[in-house]
Amino acid sequence: MIGILTTIGLAWVTGLLVAGGLVLLRARDVFQRIVALDTLSVLVVCLLALLAYSRDVPYYFDAAVALSLFSFVATVAAARYLASGGPFE
């Protein structure tokens, strides 16, 4: 039963990744692109966690944590860049 639910979860997250990629391609301004990229990174972290559970390999969790930290830093950097108007202001 758990294997079936994990497979359904993997398929669902993969479908959401495709939909998020389409949203990213259709984004009109920079703010929508940042939100779409942040959403995609959350989905990839979820996919890595599901893969770690289904394949019973712990290093996927390490990759998920590293990706989530990198995504947080990138989102904060992009927000500060857009708020100040440039990299040196």
N, CA, C and O atoms as CSV, one atom per row, in Angstrom:
chain,resi,resn,atom,element,x,y,z
A,1,MET,N,N,0.815,-1.192,0.000
A,1,MET,CA,C,0.000,0.000,0.000
A,1,MET,C,C,0.864,1.264,0.000
A,1,MET,O,O,0.567,2.228,-0.706
A,2,ILE,N,N,1.937,1.250,0.799
A,2,ILE,CA,C,2.816,2.416,0.859
A,2,ILE,C,C,3.511,2.634,-0.491
A,2,ILE,O,O,3.699,3.773,-0.919
A,3,GLY,N,N,3.888,1.542,-1.157
A,3,GLY,CA,C,4.531,1.648,-2.462
A,3,GLY,C,C,3.619,2.268,-3.505
A,3,GLY,O,O,4.071,3.041,-4.350
A,4,ILE,N,N,2.348,1.936,-3.449
A,4,ILE,CA,C,1.388,2.502,-4.395
A,4,ILE,C,C,1.227,3.999,-4.138
A,4,ILE,O,O,1.202,4.797,-5.076
A,5,LEU,N,N,1.117,4.374,-2.866
A,5,LEU,CA,C,0.976,5.790,-2.533
A,5,LEU,C,C,2.224,6.590,-2.904
A,5,LEU,O,O,2.127,7.735,-3.344
A,6,THR,N,N,3.383,5.985,-2.726
A,6,THR,CA,C,4.616,6.660,-3.112
A,6,THR,C,C,4.683,6.862,-4.619
A,6,THR,O,O,5.114,7.916,-5.087
A,7,THR,N,N,4.265,5.867,-5.374
A,7,THR,CA,C,4.253,5.980,-6.835
A,7,THR,C,C,3.273,7.054,-7.290
A,7,THR,O,O,3.567,7.825,-8.203
A,8,ILE,N,N,2.111,7.101,-6.651
A,8,ILE,CA,C,1.128,8.138,-6.981
A,8,ILE,C,C,1.689,9.515,-6.640
A,8,ILE,O,O,1.511,10.464,-7.403
A,9,GLY,N,N,2.361,9.627,-5.506
A,9,GLY,CA,C,2.974,10.895,-5.124
A,9,GLY,C,C,4.064,11.332,-6.092
A,9,GLY,O,O,4.162,12.509,-6.437
A,10,LEU,N,N,4.883,10.380,-6.529
A,10,LEU,CA,C,5.928,10.701,-7.508
A,10,LEU,C,C,5.324,11.180,-8.823
A,10,LEU,O,O,5.813,12.139,-9.419
A,11,ALA,N,N,4.273,10.521,-9.272
A,11,ALA,CA,C,3.611,10.933,-10.517
A,11,ALA,C,C,2.981,12.316,-10.360
A,11,ALA,O,O,3.056,13.142,-11.269
A,12,TRP,N,N,2.366,12.563,-9.216
A,12,TRP,CA,C,1.718,13.842,-8.974
A,12,TRP,C,C,2.743,14.978,-8.937
A,12,TRP,O,O,2.523,16.025,-9.547
A,13,VAL,N,N,3.839,14.787,-8.241
A,13,VAL,CA,C,4.868,15.822,-8.155
A,13,VAL,C,C,5.511,16.055,-9.521
A,13,VAL,O,O,5.842,17.190,-9.863
A,14,THR,N,N,5.687,15.003,-10.293
A,14,THR,CA,C,6.237,15.165,-11.636
A,14,THR,C,C,5.293,15.974,-12.521
A,14,THR,O,O,5.735,16.829,-13.288
A,15,GLY,N,N,4.010,15.706,-12.414
A,15,GLY,CA,C,3.024,16.497,-13.160
A,15,GLY,C,C,3.020,17.955,-12.729
A,15,GLY,O,O,2.884,18.854,-13.559
A,16,LEU,N,N,3.168,18.185,-11.439
A,16,LEU,CA,C,3.240,19.560,-10.951
A,16,LEU,C,C,4.505,20.262,-11.421
A,16,LEU,O,O,4.494,21.471,-11.655
A,17,LEU,N,N,5.596,19.515,-11.561
A,17,LEU,CA,C,6.825,20.102,-12.107
A,17,LEU,C,C,6.627,20.557,-13.550
A,17,LEU,O,O,7.103,21.623,-13.940
A,18,VAL,N,N,5.934,19.756,-14.332
A,18,VAL,CA,C,5.654,20.143,-15.720
A,18,VAL,C,C,4.773,21.387,-15.757
A,18,VAL,O,O,5.029,22.310,-16.529
A,19,ALA,N,N,3.742,21.410,-14.926
A,19,ALA,CA,C,2.860,22.575,-14.873
A,19,ALA,C,C,3.615,23.815,-14.399
A,19,ALA,O,O,3.401,24.909,-14.922
A,20,GLY,N,N,4.493,23.651,-13.417
A,20,GLY,CA,C,5.290,24.778,-12.941
A,20,GLY,C,C,6.257,25.289,-13.996
A,20,GLY,O,O,6.509,26.491,-14.082
A,21,GLY,N,N,6.799,24.379,-14.803
A,21,GLY,CA,C,7.658,24.798,-15.907
A,21,GLY,C,C,6.901,25.612,-16.937
A,21,GLY,O,O,7.428,26.582,-17.483
A,22,LEU,N,N,5.670,25.220,-17.203
A,22,LEU,CA,C,4.844,25.996,-18.130
A,22,LEU,C,C,4.505,27.366,-17.563
A,22,LEU,O,O,4.485,28.355,-18.295
A,23,VAL,N,N,4.241,27.429,-16.267
A,23,VAL,CA,C,3.981,28.722,-15.629
A,23,VAL,C,C,5.221,29.598,-15.709
A,23,VAL,O,O,5.118,30.800,-15.949
A,24,LEU,N,N,6.377,29.012,-15.510
A,24,LEU,CA,C,7.624,29.772,-15.601
A,24,LEU,C,C,7.832,30.320,-17.011
A,24,LEU,O,O,8.279,31.455,-17.174
A,25,LEU,N,N,7.515,29.535,-18.013
A,25,LEU,CA,C,7.679,29.998,-19.390
A,25,LEU,C,C,6.689,31.094,-19.757
A,25,LEU,O,O,6.989,31.945,-20.594
A,26,ARG,N,N,5.523,31.080,-19.143
A,26,ARG,CA,C,4.492,32.063,-19.472
A,26,ARG,C,C,4.504,33.266,-18.545
A,26,ARG,O,O,3.662,34.152,-18.697
A,27,ALA,N,N,5.415,33.334,-17.601
A,27,ALA,CA,C,5.467,34.450,-16.654
A,27,ALA,C,C,5.781,35.742,-17.393
A,27,ALA,O,O,6.621,35.779,-18.293
A,28,ARG,N,N,5.087,36.796,-16.993
A,28,ARG,CA,C,5.233,38.060,-17.701
A,28,ARG,C,C,6.281,38.984,-17.092
A,28,ARG,O,O,6.961,39.712,-17.816
A,29,ASP,N,N,6.414,38.961,-15.781
A,29,ASP,CA,C,7.402,39.845,-15.170
A,29,ASP,C,C,8.328,39.058,-14.252
A,29,ASP,O,O,8.165,37.853,-14.060
A,30,VAL,N,N,9.291,39.757,-13.698
A,30,VAL,CA,C,10.344,39.121,-12.922
A,30,VAL,C,C,9.793,38.518,-11.627
A,30,VAL,O,O,10.254,37.468,-11.180
A,31,PHE,N,N,8.815,39.181,-11.036
A,31,PHE,CA,C,8.264,38.690,-9.770
A,31,PHE,C,C,7.577,37.333,-9.949
A,31,PHE,O,O,7.724,36.440,-9.114
A,32,GLN,N,N,6.833,37.190,-11.034
A,32,GLN,CA,C,6.189,35.903,-11.313
A,32,GLN,C,C,7.221,34.818,-11.581
A,32,GLN,O,O,7.015,33.665,-11.203
A,33,ARG,N,N,8.312,35.165,-12.217
A,33,ARG,CA,C,9.369,34.180,-12.469
A,33,ARG,C,C,10.046,33.736,-11.183
A,33,ARG,O,O,10.374,32.560,-11.026
A,34,ILE,N,N,10.255,34.665,-10.268
A,34,ILE,CA,C,10.874,34.306,-8.991
A,34,ILE,C,C,9.969,33.370,-8.205
A,34,ILE,O,O,10.440,32.390,-7.628
A,35,VAL,N,N,8.675,33.663,-8.179
A,35,VAL,CA,C,7.734,32.803,-7.467
A,35,VAL,C,C,7.657,31.433,-8.134
A,35,VAL,O,O,7.584,30.413,-7.448
A,36,ALA,N,N,7.672,31.403,-9.462
A,36,ALA,CA,C,7.613,30.124,-10.175
A,36,ALA,C,C,8.876,29.295,-9.916
A,36,ALA,O,O,8.785,28.085,-9.713
A,37,LEU,N,N,10.034,29.925,-9.920
A,37,LEU,CA,C,11.270,29.202,-9.637
A,37,LEU,C,C,11.311,28.700,-8.200
A,37,LEU,O,O,11.804,27.602,-7.939
A,38,ASP,N,N,10.803,29.486,-7.280
A,38,ASP,CA,C,10.758,29.055,-5.884
A,38,ASP,C,C,9.801,27.865,-5.730
A,38,ASP,O,O,10.088,26.923,-4.991
A,39,THR,N,N,8.691,27.915,-6.417
A,39,THR,CA,C,7.746,26.789,-6.385
A,39,THR,C,C,8.363,25.535,-6.995
A,39,THR,O,O,8.180,24.433,-6.477
A,40,LEU,N,N,9.085,25.703,-8.082
A,40,LEU,CA,C,9.744,24.556,-8.706
A,40,LEU,C,C,10.807,23.956,-7.788
A,40,LEU,O,O,10.977,22.737,-7.746
A,41,SER,N,N,11.512,24.797,-7.065
A,41,SER,CA,C,12.521,24.247,-6.154
A,41,SER,C,C,11.868,23.486,-5.003
A,41,SER,O,O,12.405,22.475,-4.551
A,42,VAL,N,N,10.725,23.954,-4.525
A,42,VAL,CA,C,10.001,23.217,-3.483
A,42,VAL,C,C,9.538,21.868,-4.018
A,42,VAL,O,O,9.603,20.862,-3.312
A,43,LEU,N,N,9.076,21.845,-5.252
A,43,LEU,CA,C,8.633,20.580,-5.849
A,43,LEU,C,C,9.790,19.609,-6.052
A,43,LEU,O,O,9.617,18.403,-5.879
A,44,VAL,N,N,10.956,20.112,-6.414
A,44,VAL,CA,C,12.118,19.242,-6.579
A,44,VAL,C,C,12.559,18.680,-5.225
A,44,VAL,O,O,12.978,17.526,-5.136
A,45,VAL,N,N,12.463,19.497,-4.173
A,45,VAL,CA,C,12.781,19.004,-2.834
A,45,VAL,C,C,11.804,17.900,-2.444
A,45,VAL,O,O,12.212,16.887,-1.876
A,46,CYS,N,N,10.523,18.083,-2.743
A,46,CYS,CA,C,9.530,17.035,-2.470
A,46,CYS,C,C,9.826,15.769,-3.273
A,46,CYS,O,O,9.700,14.659,-2.758
A,47,LEU,N,N,10.216,15.939,-4.529
A,47,LEU,CA,C,10.550,14.790,-5.359
A,47,LEU,C,C,11.759,14.043,-4.810
A,47,LEU,O,O,11.769,12.813,-4.789
A,48,LEU,N,N,12.774,14.775,-4.368
A,48,LEU,CA,C,13.942,14.123,-3.780
A,48,LEU,C,C,13.592,13.383,-2.493
A,48,LEU,O,O,14.110,12.295,-2.240
A,49,ALA,N,N,12.720,13.969,-1.684
A,49,ALA,CA,C,12.316,13.297,-0.442
A,49,ALA,C,C,11.528,12.026,-0.746
A,49,ALA,O,O,11.725,11.007,-0.083
A,50,LEU,N,N,10.651,12.071,-1.723
A,50,LEU,CA,C,9.905,10.868,-2.100
A,50,LEU,C,C,10.815,9.794,-2.681
A,50,LEU,O,O,10.636,8.607,-2.406
A,51,LEU,N,N,11.784,10.207,-3.478
A,51,LEU,CA,C,12.734,9.239,-4.022
A,51,LEU,C,C,13.595,8.622,-2.930
A,51,LEU,O,O,13.900,7.431,-2.973
A,52,ALA,N,N,13.985,9.427,-1.958
A,52,ALA,CA,C,14.776,8.897,-0.847
A,52,ALA,C,C,13.979,7.873,-0.061
A,52,ALA,O,O,14.528,6.862,0.377
A,53,TYR,N,N,12.708,8.121,0.122
A,53,TYR,CA,C,11.878,7.179,0.862
A,53,TYR,C,C,11.614,5.907,0.053
A,53,TYR,O,O,11.682,4.800,0.588
A,54,SER,N,N,11.315,6.071,-1.231
A,54,SER,CA,C,10.947,4.896,-2.028
A,54,SER,C,C,12.147,4.011,-2.350
A,54,SER,O,O,12.003,2.791,-2.427
A,55,ARG,N,N,13.326,4.598,-2.540
A,55,ARG,CA,C,14.510,3.800,-2.876
A,55,ARG,C,C,15.373,3.477,-1.666
A,55,ARG,O,O,16.339,2.723,-1.772
A,56,ASP,N,N,15.029,4.041,-0.529
A,56,ASP,CA,C,15.734,3.801,0.727
A,56,ASP,C,C,17.220,4.164,0.636
A,56,ASP,O,O,18.097,3.399,1.037
A,57,VAL,N,N,17.468,5.364,0.091
A,57,VAL,CA,C,18.834,5.905,0.036
A,57,VAL,C,C,18.835,7.258,0.755
A,57,VAL,O,O,18.093,8.165,0.377
A,58,PRO,N,N,19.659,7.389,1.778
A,58,PRO,CA,C,19.596,8.609,2.599
A,58,PRO,C,C,20.235,9.844,1.976
A,58,PRO,O,O,19.950,10.959,2.413
A,59,TYR,N,N,21.085,9.683,0.975
A,59,TYR,CA,C,21.773,10.857,0.458
A,59,TYR,C,C,20.875,11.727,-0.408
A,59,TYR,O,O,21.254,12.856,-0.722
A,60,TYR,N,N,19.711,11.252,-0.804
A,60,TYR,CA,C,18.742,12.121,-1.470
A,60,TYR,C,C,18.204,13.174,-0.497
A,60,TYR,O,O,17.904,14.298,-0.898
A,61,PHE,N,N,18.085,12.808,0.777
A,61,PHE,CA,C,17.667,13.789,1.777
A,61,PHE,C,C,18.719,14.884,1.931
A,61,PHE,O,O,18.374,16.053,2.102
A,62,ASP,N,N,19.979,14.521,1.874
A,62,ASP,CA,C,21.042,15.520,1.946
A,62,ASP,C,C,20.963,16.484,0.766
A,62,ASP,O,O,21.127,17.692,0.933
A,63,ALA,N,N,20.713,15.953,-0.412
A,63,ALA,CA,C,20.564,16.806,-1.590
A,63,ALA,C,C,19.335,17.699,-1.464
A,63,ALA,O,O,19.366,18.850,-1.898
A,64,ALA,N,N,18.258,17.190,-0.878
A,64,ALA,CA,C,17.046,17.985,-0.690
A,64,ALA,C,C,17.295,19.140,0.276
A,64,ALA,O,O,16.831,20.256,0.043
A,65,VAL,N,N,18.024,18.878,1.355
A,65,VAL,CA,C,18.333,19.936,2.324
A,65,VAL,C,C,19.245,20.983,1.688
A,65,VAL,O,O,19.028,22.181,1.865
A,66,ALA,N,N,20.254,20.544,0.957
A,66,ALA,CA,C,21.162,21.487,0.301
A,66,ALA,C,C,20.422,22.335,-0.724
A,66,ALA,O,O,20.658,23.540,-0.817
A,67,LEU,N,N,19.536,21.723,-1.489
A,67,LEU,CA,C,18.766,22.474,-2.478
A,67,LEU,C,C,17.818,23.462,-1.817
A,67,LEU,O,O,17.636,24.572,-2.319
A,68,SER,N,N,17.215,23.080,-0.708
A,68,SER,CA,C,16.305,24.009,-0.031
A,68,SER,C,C,17.066,25.205,0.543
A,68,SER,O,O,16.575,26.332,0.482
A,69,LEU,N,N,18.253,24.975,1.096
A,69,LEU,CA,C,19.050,26.094,1.596
A,69,LEU,C,C,19.503,27.011,0.462
A,69,LEU,O,O,19.449,28.234,0.588
A,70,PHE,N,N,19.947,26.421,-0.638
A,70,PHE,CA,C,20.364,27.221,-1.786
A,70,PHE,C,C,19.192,28.015,-2.355
A,70,PHE,O,O,19.352,29.175,-2.733
A,71,SER,N,N,18.026,27.399,-2.416
A,71,SER,CA,C,16.844,28.080,-2.938
A,71,SER,C,C,16.444,29.251,-2.059
A,71,SER,O,O,16.065,30.309,-2.562
A,72,PHE,N,N,16.526,29.067,-0.741
A,72,PHE,CA,C,16.206,30.162,0.178
A,72,PHE,C,C,17.148,31.339,-0.023
A,72,PHE,O,O,16.705,32.485,-0.111
A,73,VAL,N,N,18.433,31.064,-0.096
A,73,VAL,CA,C,19.420,32.131,-0.281
A,73,VAL,C,C,19.213,32.829,-1.630
A,73,VAL,O,O,19.320,34.053,-1.711
A,74,ALA,N,N,18.926,32.082,-2.665
A,74,ALA,CA,C,18.714,32.679,-3.978
A,74,ALA,C,C,17.456,33.546,-4.003
A,74,ALA,O,O,17.448,34.603,-4.635
A,75,THR,N,N,16.410,33.118,-3.333
A,75,THR,CA,C,15.179,33.905,-3.284
A,75,THR,C,C,15.400,35.207,-2.518
A,75,THR,O,O,14.935,36.265,-2.942
A,76,VAL,N,N,16.099,35.133,-1.406
A,76,VAL,CA,C,16.389,36.348,-0.641
A,76,VAL,C,C,17.277,37.290,-1.444
A,76,VAL,O,O,17.062,38.502,-1.430
A,77,ALA,N,N,18.262,36.755,-2.137
A,77,ALA,CA,C,19.146,37.593,-2.948
A,77,ALA,C,C,18.383,38.258,-4.092
A,77,ALA,O,O,18.598,39.436,-4.378
A,78,ALA,N,N,17.499,37.517,-4.741
A,78,ALA,CA,C,16.716,38.095,-5.839
A,78,ALA,C,C,15.759,39.162,-5.316
A,78,ALA,O,O,15.564,40.188,-5.967
A,79,ALA,N,N,15.167,38.934,-4.159
A,79,ALA,CA,C,14.253,39.925,-3.590
A,79,ALA,C,C,14.994,41.199,-3.203
A,79,ALA,O,O,14.500,42.303,-3.436
A,80,ARG,N,N,16.173,41.050,-2.616
A,80,ARG,CA,C,16.956,42.235,-2.257
A,80,ARG,C,C,17.424,42.974,-3.504
A,80,ARG,O,O,17.468,44.204,-3.517
A,81,TYR,N,N,17.770,42.238,-4.543
A,81,TYR,CA,C,18.197,42.864,-5.799
A,81,TYR,C,C,17.064,43.669,-6.411
A,81,TYR,O,O,17.271,44.794,-6.868
A,82,LEU,N,N,15.863,43.093,-6.422
A,82,LEU,CA,C,14.732,43.806,-7.002
A,82,LEU,C,C,14.268,44.966,-6.124
A,82,LEU,O,O,13.781,45.970,-6.645
A,83,ALA,N,N,14.408,44.849,-4.816
A,83,ALA,CA,C,13.977,45.918,-3.923
A,83,ALA,C,C,14.901,47.130,-4.008
A,83,ALA,O,O,14.443,48.267,-3.899
A,84,SER,N,N,16.192,46.897,-4.202
A,84,SER,CA,C,17.135,48.022,-4.219
A,84,SER,C,C,17.292,48.617,-5.605
A,84,SER,O,O,17.763,49.747,-5.730
A,85,GLY,N,N,16.919,47.906,-6.639
A,85,GLY,CA,C,17.011,48.454,-7.981
A,85,GLY,C,C,18.304,48.103,-8.694
A,85,GLY,O,O,18.445,48.438,-9.870
A,86,GLY,N,N,19.230,47.463,-8.059
A,86,GLY,CA,C,20.481,47.105,-8.704
A,86,GLY,C,C,21.391,46.406,-7.732
A,86,GLY,O,O,21.095,46.343,-6.539
A,87,PRO,N,N,22.497,45.878,-8.222
A,87,PRO,CA,C,23.378,45.103,-7.340
A,87,PRO,C,C,24.202,45.944,-6.375
A,87,PRO,O,O,24.636,45.437,-5.341
A,88,PHE,N,N,24.427,47.209,-6.685
A,88,PHE,CA,C,25.333,48.011,-5.859
A,88,PHE,C,C,24.659,49.193,-5.190
A,88,PHE,O,O,25.343,50.119,-4.755
A,89,GLU,N,N,23.373,49.189,-5.098
A,89,GLU,CA,C,22.659,50.323,-4.494
A,89,GLU,C,C,22.142,49.996,-3.137
A,89,GLU,O,O,21.519,50.841,-2.494
